[in-house]
Amino acid sequence: MKENYVYPARMEFVDGNYRVRFIDFPDMTCDEEPTKKEVLESARESLVLKILESLDNGEELPKPTESEEDVIYIHIWLPYYRNISKEVYIKKNVTIPQWLDILAKRKKINYSAALVKGLEHELEKDNEK
């Protein structure tokens, strides 16, 4: 199964908002957003949903248009998005200081939940940079 999909799109600025239109999916609509970052995230989400829906329905995806001028390319690595929708968990072994283990046990802290929360927090900080 193919894992990577790259489709060209055009970004427009209309009435104070950015809009993305996919060349190979003319009927697909994406939300208009006030910033480029937000509209690209919205476009990526729309493209992921379109690809997953098409694949789940056994539909053939269009071949990406090549040699277009003034386009941006939206890349989708499908395994990542499939895992997000399935919420697949993997086991990780971690090493922590003994004093931290003692305090966490006293407070009955769930290590897995704490690790997930901490990683999500760190990733949010990285995205803000």
SULSULQUI-V167507 format. One record per residue. N is the residue number from 1. RES is the residue in three letters. PHI is phi in whole degrees, -180 to 180 (999 if undefined). PSI is psi in radians with two decimals (none if undefined). NEAR is the number of other ideal C-beta (glycine too) atoms within 8 Angstrom. Layout:
# SULSULQUI-V167507
n	res	phi	psi	near
N	RES	PHI	PSI	NEAR
N	RES	PHI	PSI	NEAR
This chain:
# SULSULQUI-V167507
n	res	phi	psi	near
1	MET	999	2.43	3
2	LYS	-68	2.42	5
3	GLU	-107	-0.56	6
4	ASN	-110	2.34	8
5	TYR	-130	2.34	11
6	VAL	-133	2.10	9
7	TYR	-125	2.45	13
8	PRO	-78	2.62	15
9	ALA	-148	2.84	13
10	ARG	-117	2.37	10
11	MET	-105	2.33	11
12	GLU	-125	2.69	8
13	PHE	-114	1.96	7
14	VAL	-132	2.18	7
15	ASP	51	0.76	3
16	GLY	83	0.07	5
17	ASN	-130	2.69	10
18	TYR	-94	2.57	13
19	ARG	-138	2.48	11
20	VAL	-118	2.35	15
21	ARG	-125	2.26	9
22	PHE	-87	2.24	14
23	ILE	-63	-0.72	12
24	ASP	-88	-0.08	10
25	PHE	-131	1.24	10
26	PRO	-63	-0.45	7
27	ASP	-88	-0.12	4
28	MET	-81	2.28	9
29	THR	-107	2.49	5
30	CYS	-118	2.63	12
31	ASP	-65	2.55	7
32	GLU	-85	2.45	8
33	GLU	-135	2.72	10
34	PRO	-76	-0.34	6
35	THR	-126	2.76	7
36	LYS	-63	-0.72	7
37	LYS	-60	-0.81	6
38	GLU	-67	-0.69	10
39	VAL	-70	-0.58	17
40	LEU	-69	-0.69	12
41	GLU	-64	-0.75	9
42	SER	-64	-0.73	12
43	ALA	-64	-0.73	13
44	ARG	-63	-0.77	10
45	GLU	-62	-0.74	8
46	SER	-63	-0.74	12
47	LEU	-66	-0.73	15
48	VAL	-59	-0.84	11
49	LEU	-62	-0.71	8
50	LYS	-65	-0.79	10
51	ILE	-63	-0.85	12
52	LEU	-62	-0.75	12
53	GLU	-62	-0.79	8
54	SER	-62	-0.79	10
55	LEU	-65	-0.74	9
56	ASP	-64	-0.53	6
57	ASN	-91	0.05	6
58	GLY	73	0.31	4
59	GLU	-84	2.59	6
60	GLU	-84	2.33	4
61	LEU	-82	2.58	8
62	PRO	-69	2.61	6
63	LYS	-72	2.31	5
64	PRO	-60	2.35	9
65	THR	-65	2.41	8
66	GLU	-115	2.85	5
67	SER	64	0.51	3
68	GLU	-87	2.52	8
69	GLU	-93	2.73	3
70	ASP	54	0.84	4
71	VAL	-123	2.77	9
72	ILE	-112	2.73	9
73	TYR	-115	2.25	8
74	ILE	-103	2.12	14
75	HIS	-102	2.36	7
76	ILE	-124	2.14	13
77	TRP	-101	1.74	8
78	LEU	-58	-0.69	14
79	PRO	-56	-0.66	7
80	TYR	-61	-0.86	7
81	TYR	-72	-0.57	11
82	ARG	-65	-0.71	9
83	ASN	-68	-0.61	9
84	ILE	-62	-0.77	7
85	SER	-72	-0.48	7
86	LYS	-91	-0.34	6
87	GLU	54	1.04	6
88	VAL	-80	2.28	5
89	TYR	-105	2.52	4
90	ILE	-123	2.67	4
91	LYS	-89	2.35	4
92	LYS	-129	2.41	5
93	ASN	-99	2.31	4
94	VAL	-127	2.72	6
95	THR	-116	2.22	3
96	ILE	-129	2.81	7
97	PRO	-64	2.58	5
98	GLN	-61	-0.72	6
99	TRP	-61	-0.61	6
100	LEU	-69	-0.67	8
101	ASP	-63	-0.76	9
102	ILE	-62	-0.83	8
103	LEU	-65	-0.69	8
104	ALA	-66	-0.69	11
105	LYS	-65	-0.70	8
106	ARG	-60	-0.67	6
107	LYS	-89	0.02	6
108	LYS	55	0.83	5
109	ILE	-82	2.32	8
110	ASN	-79	1.99	6
111	TYR	-62	-0.74	8
112	SER	-62	-0.81	6
113	ALA	-64	-0.70	8
114	ALA	-65	-0.70	10
115	LEU	-66	-0.78	10
116	VAL	-60	-0.82	8
117	LYS	-61	-0.76	8
118	GLY	-65	-0.75	8
119	LEU	-65	-0.74	8
120	GLU	-61	-0.72	8
121	HIS	-62	-0.79	8
122	GLU	-63	-0.71	8
123	LEU	-68	-0.61	8
124	GLU	-63	-0.73	8
125	LYS	-62	-0.71	8
126	ASP	-64	-0.66	7
127	ASN	-72	-0.41	6
128	GLU	-77	-0.32	5
129	LYS	-73	none	4
